[in-house]
Amino acid sequence: MKPVLLALALLGTSTCWAQASAPAASSHQHHAETVDDRVKELHAELKITPAEEDKWAKVADVMRNNAKTVDDLIQQRHDNAQQQTAVENLQSWNEIAQANADGSKAMLDAFSALYADMPDAQKKLADAAFRPEQAHTK
């Protein structure tokens, strides 16, 4: 999986969602499917074992919760864009940025617990999955 897509899945969003003009239900459904796809791909890439499933489930839940939280904030921003003052506009960006920061911390906590119990070979898979794409080619 491309590291960029992994990072988006982990944080739960990308700026393209802020610019999407698709109807809310369609956009939310597509993003939920995308996050679920990323969860499945990362599960396979990291070779999650049955013994790790409980901790993996927490990671997957964080990924889904992060996506939903940010999607909801972006949808609110989109729905209110025409009525927002400049200050409200900036506040909506701040709420999205804060949700990303909070989500990143939740992901760090959940993934750290999983990573701590991984054998070294599996940690190397995780390390590679989280490296920027440029690092994969060096």
Salt bridges, closest charged atoms under 4 A:
ASP36 OD1 - ARG64 NE 2.67
GLU41 OE2 - ARG38 NH1 3.38
GLU53 OE2 - HIS43 NE2 2.74
ASP61 OD1 - ARG64 NH1 3.95
ASP71 OD2 - HIS28 ND1 3.84
ASP71 OD2 - HIS31 ND1 2.57
ASP72 OD2 - LYS68 NZ 2.67
ASP109 OD1 - LYS105 NZ 2.67
ASP117 OD2 - LYS55 NZ 2.11
